Amino acid sequence: MIRHTAHYALALAAAAAALLAAGNAQAGECPKDKVLAEPRQIEDMAEKGLRRETLSVIKLQGWRGVGDLLLRTRRLTLEKDGVVPTHYHNDRPSIVYIVKGEIVEHSAFCAVPITHRAGEWTPEFGDFHGHWWENTSGGEVVLTSSDVIPPDMQDDPAM
């Protein structure tokens, strides 16, 4: 039963992601002339004004040989002037959807800040994919983030 529930949940998540992608634009991207071939050193920013809430976790164990990985979806709420700390996605694929507000990303692979707005989404994955986000909008920002994680990362609020 659990196996079928996981397959159903994954199919539902994939369908929801496809609908979001069809109905909304990908979030702001680095301008082509500002994309860096090699990652730059980015600031090591500390967390500020960030609340994380886990909405759902699905165990992927037994599904297509992915081992004991988990699919997790969280709501991130960032206060005015808040910061999502510097982090990396070398081994943690993620998709972020901007629910409310506007947020600025500082990426290791872009020479300039990238603005993301409500209704947009952005994939996060790859070697040296490091970044941090800041809320300069003057109001609250709400994001949803779905990522694939190992079990030991499930309760780590910084991941």
Backbone as JSON Lines, residues from 0, in Angstrom:
{"i":0,"aa":"M","n":[0.82,-1.2,0.0],"ca":[0.0,0.0,0.0],"c":[0.86,1.26,0.0]}
{"i":1,"aa":"I","n":[1.92,1.26,0.84],"ca":[2.78,2.43,0.91],"c":[3.44,2.67,-0.44]}
{"i":2,"aa":"R","n":[3.87,1.59,-1.1],"ca":[4.52,1.72,-2.4],"c":[3.59,2.37,-3.41]}
{"i":3,"aa":"H","n":[2.34,1.94,-3.45],"ca":[1.37,2.52,-4.38],"c":[1.08,3.97,-4.02]}
{"i":4,"aa":"T","n":[1.03,4.26,-2.75],"ca":[0.8,5.64,-2.3],"c":[1.93,6.54,-2.76]}
{"i":5,"aa":"A","n":[3.16,6.06,-2.64],"ca":[4.32,6.85,-3.07],"c":[4.27,7.09,-4.58]}
{"i":6,"aa":"H","n":[3.93,6.05,-5.36],"ca":[3.83,6.23,-6.81],"c":[2.73,7.24,-7.15]}
{"i":7,"aa":"Y","n":[1.61,7.13,-6.48],"ca":[0.51,8.06,-6.72],"c":[0.93,9.48,-6.37]}
{"i":8,"aa":"A","n":[1.58,9.64,-5.22],"ca":[2.01,10.97,-4.79],"c":[3.03,11.56,-5.77]}
{"i":9,"aa":"L","n":[3.95,10.73,-6.25],"ca":[4.94,11.22,-7.21],"c":[4.28,11.61,-8.52]}
{"i":10,"aa":"A","n":[3.35,10.81,-8.97],"ca":[2.64,11.14,-10.21],"c":[1.86,12.44,-10.05]}
{"i":11,"aa":"L","n":[1.25,12.61,-8.9],"ca":[0.51,13.83,-8.61],"c":[1.45,15.04,-8.56]}
{"i":12,"aa":"A","n":[2.6,14.88,-7.92],"ca":[3.58,15.97,-7.86],"c":[4.09,16.32,-9.24]}
{"i":13,"aa":"A","n":[4.35,15.31,-10.08],"ca":[4.83,15.57,-11.44],"c":[3.76,16.29,-12.25]}
{"i":14,"aa":"A","n":[2.51,15.88,-12.1],"ca":[1.43,16.54,-12.82],"c":[1.27,17.99,-12.38]}
{"i":15,"aa":"A","n":[1.36,18.22,-11.08],"ca":[1.25,19.59,-10.56],"c":[2.38,20.46,-11.08]}
{"i":16,"aa":"A","n":[3.59,19.9,-11.1],"ca":[4.74,20.66,-11.61],"c":[4.55,20.99,-13.08]}
{"i":17,"aa":"A","n":[4.03,20.04,-13.85],"ca":[3.8,20.3,-15.28],"c":[2.76,21.39,-15.48]}
{"i":18,"aa":"L","n":[1.7,21.37,-14.67],"ca":[0.68,22.41,-14.78],"c":[1.24,23.78,-14.41]}
{"i":19,"aa":"L","n":[2.04,23.82,-13.36],"ca":[2.66,25.09,-12.97],"c":[3.57,25.6,-14.07]}
{"i":20,"aa":"A","n":[4.36,24.71,-14.64],"ca":[5.29,25.11,-15.7],"c":[4.54,25.6,-16.92]}
{"i":21,"aa":"A","n":[3.43,24.96,-17.24],"ca":[2.66,25.37,-18.41],"c":[1.97,26.7,-18.2]}
{"i":22,"aa":"G","n":[1.58,26.97,-16.95],"ca":[0.81,28.18,-16.69],"c":[1.64,29.36,-16.22]}
{"i":23,"aa":"N","n":[2.88,29.15,-15.89],"ca":[3.7,30.22,-15.35],"c":[5.09,30.21,-15.98]}
{"i":24,"aa":"A","n":[5.7,31.35,-15.99],"ca":[7.04,31.48,-16.57],"c":[8.09,31.0,-15.59]}
{"i":25,"aa":"Q","n":[9.2,30.54,-16.16],"ca":[10.35,30.26,-15.3],"c":[10.78,31.6,-14.73]}
{"i":26,"aa":"A","n":[11.29,31.55,-13.51],"ca":[11.7,32.77,-12.83],"c":[12.82,33.48,-13.58]}
{"i":27,"aa":"G","n":[13.07,34.71,-13.15],"ca":[14.13,35.48,-13.76],"c":[15.41,34.69,-13.9]}
{"i":28,"aa":"E","n":[16.08,34.89,-14.99],"ca":[17.32,34.18,-15.25],"c":[18.46,35.18,-15.38]}
{"i":29,"aa":"C","n":[19.65,34.67,-15.25],"ca":[20.84,35.48,-15.43],"c":[20.89,35.94,-16.89]}
{"i":30,"aa":"P","n":[21.11,37.23,-17.14],"ca":[21.25,37.68,-18.54],"c":[22.38,36.91,-19.23]}
{"i":31,"aa":"K","n":[22.15,36.54,-20.47],"ca":[23.12,35.7,-21.19],"c":[24.53,36.26,-21.16]}
{"i":32,"aa":"D","n":[24.68,37.57,-21.22],"ca":[26.02,38.16,-21.22],"c":[26.62,38.26,-19.83]}
{"i":33,"aa":"K","n":[25.89,37.83,-18.79],"ca":[26.39,37.87,-17.41],"c":[26.59,36.47,-16.82]}
{"i":34,"aa":"V","n":[26.28,35.43,-17.61],"ca":[26.47,34.05,-17.16],"c":[27.97,33.77,-17.1]}
{"i":35,"aa":"L","n":[28.42,33.2,-16.0],"ca":[29.83,32.9,-15.81],"c":[30.13,31.43,-16.14]}
{"i":36,"aa":"A","n":[31.2,31.19,-16.86],"ca":[31.6,29.82,-17.21],"c":[32.14,29.08,-15.99]}
{"i":37,"aa":"E","n":[32.8,29.8,-15.11],"ca":[33.33,29.25,-13.87],"c":[32.63,29.95,-12.7]}
{"i":38,"aa":"P","n":[32.33,29.22,-11.62],"ca":[31.64,29.87,-10.5],"c":[32.52,30.92,-9.83]}
{"i":39,"aa":"R","n":[31.91,32.0,-9.42],"ca":[32.61,33.06,-8.68],"c":[32.45,32.81,-7.18]}
{"i":40,"aa":"Q","n":[33.29,33.42,-6.41],"ca":[33.16,33.36,-4.95],"c":[31.96,34.23,-4.56]}
{"i":41,"aa":"I","n":[31.04,33.69,-3.78],"ca":[29.89,34.48,-3.32],"c":[30.0,34.68,-1.82]}
{"i":42,"aa":"E","n":[29.31,35.69,-1.34],"ca":[29.32,36.0,0.09],"c":[28.75,34.83,0.88]}
{"i":43,"aa":"D","n":[29.28,34.64,2.06],"ca":[28.77,33.63,2.98],"c":[27.77,34.33,3.89]}
{"i":44,"aa":"M","n":[26.53,34.37,3.45],"ca":[25.48,35.11,4.16],"c":[24.78,34.22,5.19]}
{"i":45,"aa":"A","n":[24.51,34.8,6.33],"ca":[23.8,34.1,7.4],"c":[22.29,34.26,7.22]}
{"i":46,"aa":"E","n":[21.56,33.32,7.77],"ca":[20.1,33.37,7.73],"c":[19.58,34.56,8.52]}
{"i":47,"aa":"K","n":[18.51,35.17,8.0],"ca":[17.87,36.28,8.7],"c":[16.38,36.33,8.33]}
{"i":48,"aa":"G","n":[15.53,36.29,9.34],"ca":[14.09,36.45,9.11],"c":[13.44,35.38,8.25]}
{"i":49,"aa":"L","n":[13.9,34.14,8.37],"ca":[13.4,33.04,7.54],"c":[12.68,32.0,8.4]}
{"i":50,"aa":"R","n":[11.47,31.64,7.98],"ca":[10.73,30.55,8.62],"c":[10.57,29.43,7.61]}
{"i":51,"aa":"R","n":[10.83,28.19,8.04],"ca":[10.68,27.01,7.18],"c":[9.61,26.11,7.77]}
{"i":52,"aa":"E","n":[8.72,25.64,6.91],"ca":[7.67,24.72,7.35],"c":[7.61,23.55,6.38]}
{"i":53,"aa":"T","n":[7.85,22.34,6.88],"ca":[7.76,21.16,6.02],"c":[6.28,20.85,5.8]}
{"i":54,"aa":"L","n":[5.88,20.79,4.53],"ca":[4.49,20.52,4.17],"c":[4.25,19.03,3.9]}
{"i":55,"aa":"S","n":[5.25,18.37,3.3],"ca":[5.08,16.96,2.97],"c":[6.44,16.32,2.7]}
{"i":56,"aa":"V","n":[6.55,15.04,3.03],"ca":[7.74,14.25,2.75],"c":[7.28,12.9,2.23]}
{"i":57,"aa":"I","n":[7.89,12.47,1.12],"ca":[7.58,11.16,0.54],"c":[8.86,10.34,0.51]}
{"i":58,"aa":"K","n":[8.8,9.11,1.02],"ca":[9.94,8.21,0.94],"c":[9.98,7.6,-0.46]}
{"i":59,"aa":"L","n":[11.12,7.74,-1.13],"ca":[11.27,7.22,-2.49],"c":[11.88,5.82,-2.52]}
{"i":60,"aa":"Q","n":[12.18,5.28,-1.34],"ca":[12.84,3.97,-1.24],"c":[12.08,2.93,-2.05]}
{"i":61,"aa":"G","n":[12.82,2.19,-2.88],"ca":[12.21,1.15,-3.69],"c":[11.69,1.65,-5.02]}
{"i":62,"aa":"W","n":[11.72,2.93,-5.25],"ca":[11.22,3.47,-6.52],"c":[12.37,3.69,-7.48]}
{"i":63,"aa":"R","n":[12.42,2.94,-8.54],"ca":[13.4,3.07,-9.61],"c":[14.85,3.12,-9.14]}
{"i":64,"aa":"G","n":[15.12,2.44,-8.06],"ca":[16.49,2.31,-7.59],"c":[17.12,3.58,-7.03]}
{"i":65,"aa":"V","n":[16.32,4.51,-6.53],"ca":[16.88,5.75,-5.99],"c":[17.36,5.62,-4.55]}
{"i":66,"aa":"G","n":[17.33,4.43,-4.02],"ca":[17.82,4.24,-2.65],"c":[16.82,4.75,-1.63]}
{"i":67,"aa":"D","n":[17.35,5.38,-0.57],"ca":[16.49,5.81,0.53],"c":[16.22,7.32,0.5]}
{"i":68,"aa":"L","n":[16.28,7.93,-0.67],"ca":[16.07,9.37,-0.79],"c":[14.62,9.75,-0.48]}
{"i":69,"aa":"L","n":[14.44,11.02,-0.15],"ca":[13.12,11.57,0.16],"c":[12.81,12.74,-0.77]}
{"i":70,"aa":"L","n":[11.54,12.91,-1.1],"ca":[11.06,14.09,-1.81],"c":[10.35,14.94,-0.77]}
{"i":71,"aa":"R","n":[10.84,16.16,-0.59],"ca":[10.31,17.03,0.47],"c":[9.81,18.33,-0.13]}
{"i":72,"aa":"T","n":[8.66,18.81,0.36],"ca":[8.15,20.13,-0.04],"c":[7.99,20.97,1.22]}
{"i":73,"aa":"R","n":[8.53,22.2,1.14],"ca":[8.46,23.12,2.28],"c":[7.93,24.48,1.83]}
{"i":74,"aa":"R","n":[7.4,25.2,2.79],"ca":[7.04,26.61,2.6],"c":[8.1,27.43,3.33]}
{"i":75,"aa":"L","n":[8.68,28.38,2.6],"ca":[9.67,29.29,3.19],"c":[9.05,30.68,3.21]}
{"i":76,"aa":"T","n":[9.03,31.3,4.36],"ca":[8.51,32.65,4.5],"c":[9.66,33.55,4.92]}
{"i":77,"aa":"L","n":[9.88,34.58,4.14],"ca":[11.01,35.48,4.37],"c":[10.49,36.86,4.7]}
{"i":78,"aa":"E","n":[10.83,37.32,5.89],"ca":[10.41,38.65,6.32],"c":[11.09,39.74,5.5]}
{"i":79,"aa":"K","n":[10.57,40.94,5.59],"ca":[11.19,42.11,4.96],"c":[12.66,42.15,5.38]}
{"i":80,"aa":"D","n":[13.55,42.36,4.42],"ca":[15.01,42.41,4.63],"c":[15.6,41.07,5.07]}
{"i":81,"aa":"G","n":[14.85,39.99,4.93],"ca":[15.33,38.67,5.32],"c":[16.3,38.08,4.31]}
{"i":82,"aa":"V","n":[17.01,37.03,4.74],"ca":[18.02,36.38,3.9],"c":[17.87,34.86,3.99]}
{"i":83,"aa":"V","n":[17.83,34.2,2.83],"ca":[18.0,32.75,2.76],"c":[19.51,32.56,2.67]}
{"i":84,"aa":"P","n":[20.12,31.85,3.64],"ca":[21.59,31.82,3.72],"c":[22.25,31.17,2.5]}
{"i":85,"aa":"T","n":[23.53,31.42,2.38],"ca":[24.32,30.81,1.31],"c":[24.24,29.29,1.44]}
{"i":86,"aa":"H","n":[23.92,28.65,0.32],"ca":[23.83,27.18,0.31],"c":[24.13,26.69,-1.11]}
{"i":87,"aa":"Y","n":[24.3,25.37,-1.23],"ca":[24.71,24.76,-2.5],"c":[23.77,23.61,-2.86]}
{"i":88,"aa":"H","n":[23.64,23.38,-4.16],"ca":[22.77,22.33,-4.68],"c":[23.54,21.28,-5.46]}
{"i":89,"aa":"N","n":[24.81,21.07,-5.13],"ca":[25.62,20.07,-5.82],"c":[24.95,18.7,-5.8]}
{"i":90,"aa":"D","n":[24.36,18.35,-4.66],"ca":[23.8,17.02,-4.47],"c":[22.36,17.09,-3.95]}
{"i":91,"aa":"R","n":[21.67,18.19,-4.24],"ca":[20.31,18.35,-3.74],"c":[19.48,19.11,-4.77]}
{"i":92,"aa":"P","n":[18.9,18.39,-5.76],"ca":[18.07,19.07,-6.75],"c":[16.83,19.66,-6.09]}
{"i":93,"aa":"S","n":[16.44,20.82,-6.58],"ca":[15.32,21.54,-5.98],"c":[14.58,22.35,-7.05]}
{"i":94,"aa":"I","n":[13.3,22.55,-6.83],"ca":[12.51,23.48,-7.64],"c":[11.83,24.43,-6.66]}
{"i":95,"aa":"V","n":[12.01,25.73,-6.89],"ca":[11.41,26.75,-6.03],"c":[10.34,27.5,-6.83]}
{"i":96,"aa":"Y","n":[9.18,27.66,-6.21],"ca":[8.07,28.42,-6.8],"c":[7.85,29.65,-5.93]}
{"i":97,"aa":"I","n":[7.81,30.82,-6.55],"ca":[7.6,32.06,-5.81],"c":[6.09,32.29,-5.71]}
{"i":98,"aa":"V","n":[5.57,32.13,-4.5],"ca":[4.13,32.24,-4.24],"c":[3.71,33.7,-4.09]}
{"i":99,"aa":"K","n":[4.52,34.45,-3.35],"ca":[4.14,35.83,-3.01],"c":[5.39,36.68,-2.91]}
{"i":100,"aa":"G","n":[5.34,37.85,-3.53],"ca":[6.42,38.81,-3.38],"c":[7.46,38.75,-4.47]}
{"i":101,"aa":"E","n":[8.59,39.34,-4.16],"ca":[9.72,39.44,-5.08],"c":[11.0,39.22,-4.29]}
{"i":102,"aa":"I","n":[11.93,38.44,-4.84],"ca":[13.15,38.09,-4.13],"c":[14.34,38.16,-5.08]}
{"i":103,"aa":"V","n":[15.51,38.49,-4.53],"ca":[16.72,38.64,-5.33],"c":[17.69,37.51,-4.99]}
{"i":104,"aa":"E","n":[18.18,36.86,-6.04],"ca":[19.14,35.76,-5.89],"c":[20.54,36.24,-6.26]}
{"i":105,"aa":"H","n":[21.52,35.8,-5.48],"ca":[22.93,36.06,-5.75],"c":[23.57,34.71,-6.03]}
{"i":106,"aa":"S","n":[23.89,34.45,-7.29],"ca":[24.35,33.14,-7.74],"c":[25.84,33.12,-8.06]}
{"i":107,"aa":"A","n":[26.47,31.98,-7.81],"ca":[27.89,31.8,-8.13],"c":[28.13,31.82,-9.64]}
{"i":108,"aa":"F","n":[27.1,31.59,-10.44],"ca":[27.26,31.52,-11.89],"c":[26.69,32.74,-12.62]}
{"i":109,"aa":"C","n":[26.39,33.81,-11.89],"ca":[25.89,35.03,-12.53],"c":[26.6,36.23,-11.95]}
{"i":110,"aa":"A","n":[27.04,37.13,-12.82],"ca":[27.8,38.31,-12.39],"c":[26.92,39.39,-11.77]}
{"i":111,"aa":"V","n":[25.6,39.28,-11.92],"ca":[24.67,40.28,-11.39],"c":[23.55,39.59,-10.62]}
{"i":112,"aa":"P","n":[22.88,40.29,-9.71],"ca":[21.73,39.7,-9.0],"c":[20.59,39.37,-9.97]}
{"i":113,"aa":"I","n":[19.8,38.36,-9.61],"ca":[18.68,37.9,-10.43],"c":[17.39,38.11,-9.63]}
{"i":114,"aa":"T","n":[16.41,38.79,-10.22],"ca":[15.14,39.04,-9.54],"c":[14.12,37.96,-9.92]}
{"i":115,"aa":"H","n":[13.44,37.42,-8.9],"ca":[12.39,36.41,-9.08],"c":[11.09,36.99,-8.53]}
{"i":116,"aa":"R","n":[9.99,36.81,-9.27],"ca":[8.7,37.39,-8.89],"c":[7.63,36.31,-8.69]}
{"i":117,"aa":"A","n":[6.57,36.67,-7.97],"ca":[5.45,35.77,-7.72],"c":[4.93,35.19,-9.04]}
{"i":118,"aa":"G","n":[4.62,33.88,-9.0],"ca":[4.1,33.21,-10.18],"c":[5.18,32.57,-11.03]}
{"i":119,"aa":"E","n":[6.43,32.75,-10.65],"ca":[7.54,32.17,-11.4],"c":[8.15,31.01,-10.61]}
{"i":120,"aa":"W","n":[8.96,30.2,-11.28],"ca":[9.63,29.08,-10.64],"c":[11.07,29.04,-11.12]}
{"i":121,"aa":"T","n":[11.92,28.35,-10.38],"ca":[13.32,28.23,-10.77],"c":[13.88,26.88,-10.33]}
{"i":122,"aa":"P","n":[14.54,26.15,-11.25],"ca":[15.22,24.91,-10.87],"c":[16.57,25.22,-10.25]}
{"i":123,"aa":"E","n":[17.01,24.37,-9.33],"ca":[18.29,24.57,-8.65],"c":[19.0,23.23,-8.57]}
{"i":124,"aa":"F","n":[20.11,23.11,-9.34],"ca":[20.86,21.86,-9.29],"c":[22.12,22.0,-10.11]}
{"i":125,"aa":"G","n":[23.16,21.33,-9.71],"ca":[24.37,21.26,-10.51],"c":[25.62,21.52,-9.71]}
{"i":126,"aa":"D","n":[26.74,21.13,-10.29],"ca":[28.03,21.31,-9.64],"c":[28.28,22.77,-9.32]}
{"i":127,"aa":"F","n":[28.64,23.02,-8.1],"ca":[28.98,24.36,-7.6],"c":[27.81,25.34,-7.68]}
{"i":128,"aa":"H","n":[26.55,24.82,-7.77],"ca":[25.39,25.72,-7.81],"c":[25.19,26.31,-6.41]}
{"i":129,"aa":"G","n":[25.92,27.36,-6.12],"ca":[25.8,28.03,-4.84],"c":[25.09,29.36,-5.02]}
{"i":130,"aa":"H","n":[24.31,29.72,-4.0],"ca":[23.61,31.0,-4.05],"c":[23.05,31.37,-2.69]}
{"i":131,"aa":"W","n":[22.59,32.6,-2.59],"ca":[21.82,33.07,-1.44],"c":[20.78,34.03,-1.97]}
{"i":132,"aa":"W","n":[19.72,34.22,-1.2],"ca":[18.59,35.04,-1.63],"c":[18.36,36.13,-0.59]}
{"i":133,"aa":"E","n":[17.87,37.28,-1.05],"ca":[17.51,38.35,-0.1],"c":[16.18,38.98,-0.51]}
{"i":134,"aa":"N","n":[15.44,39.36,0.51],"ca":[14.16,40.03,0.3],"c":[14.38,41.54,0.42]}
{"i":135,"aa":"T","n":[14.37,42.2,-0.73],"ca":[14.53,43.66,-0.75],"c":[13.23,44.33,-1.16]}
{"i":136,"aa":"S","n":[12.13,43.57,-1.17],"ca":[10.86,44.06,-1.71],"c":[10.09,44.98,-0.77]}
{"i":137,"aa":"G","n":[10.43,44.97,0.51],"ca":[9.68,45.79,1.45],"c":[8.5,45.08,2.07]}
{"i":138,"aa":"G","n":[8.2,43.85,1.64],"ca":[7.11,43.06,2.21],"c":[7.54,41.62,2.37]}
{"i":139,"aa":"E","n":[6.64,40.8,2.87],"ca":[6.91,39.38,3.08],"c":[7.0,38.64,1.74]}
{"i":140,"aa":"V","n":[7.88,37.64,1.65],"ca":[8.01,36.78,0.48],"c":[7.71,35.35,0.91]}
{"i":141,"aa":"V","n":[6.91,34.64,0.1],"ca":[6.58,33.25,0.39],"c":[6.99,32.4,-0.82]}
{"i":142,"aa":"L","n":[7.73,31.32,-0.53],"ca":[8.2,30.39,-1.55],"c":[7.75,28.98,-1.18]}
{"i":143,"aa":"T","n":[7.6,28.11,-2.17],"ca":[7.55,26.68,-1.89],"c":[8.78,26.07,-2.55]}
{"i":144,"aa":"S","n":[9.36,25.11,-1.87],"ca":[10.57,24.46,-2.35],"c":[10.38,22.96,-2.25]}
{"i":145,"aa":"S","n":[10.58,22.27,-3.37],"ca":[10.56,20.8,-3.37],"c":[11.95,20.34,-3.71]}
{"i":146,"aa":"D","n":[12.5,19.45,-2.87],"ca":[13.85,18.96,-3.11],"c":[13.96,17.48,-2.79]}
{"i":147,"aa":"V","n":[15.0,16.85,-3.36],"ca":[15.29,15.45,-3.11],"c":[16.47,15.41,-2.14]}
{"i":148,"aa":"I","n":[16.26,14.73,-1.02],"ca":[17.25,14.75,0.06],"c":[17.47,13.35,0.64]}
{"i":149,"aa":"P","n":[18.64,13.13,1.26],"ca":[18.84,11.88,2.01],"c":[18.13,11.99,3.36]}
{"i":150,"aa":"P","n":[17.81,10.85,3.99],"ca":[17.07,10.88,5.25],"c":[17.71,11.72,6.34]}
{"i":151,"aa":"D","n":[19.04,11.75,6.41],"ca":[19.69,12.5,7.48],"c":[19.56,14.03,7.31]}
{"i":152,"aa":"M","n":[19.11,14.47,6.16],"ca":[18.93,15.89,5.92],"c":[17.5,16.35,6.22]}
{"i":153,"aa":"Q","n":[16.61,15.43,6.45],"ca":[15.19,15.74,6.61],"c":[14.92,16.75,7.73]}
{"i":154,"aa":"D","n":[15.61,16.6,8.83],"ca":[15.32,17.48,9.96],"c":[16.34,18.59,10.14]}
{"i":155,"aa":"D","n":[17.2,18.78,9.14],"ca":[18.19,19.84,9.2],"c":[17.56,21.11,8.64]}
{"i":156,"aa":"P","n":[17.21,22.07,9.47],"ca":[16.5,23.26,9.0],"c":[17.29,24.08,7.99]}
{"i":157,"aa":"A","n":[18.6,23.96,8.0],"ca":[19.42,24.77,7.09],"c":[19.44,24.19,5.67]}
{"i":158,"aa":"M","n":[18.97,23.0,5.49],"ca":[19.02,22.37,4.16],"c":[17.68,22.4,3.47]}
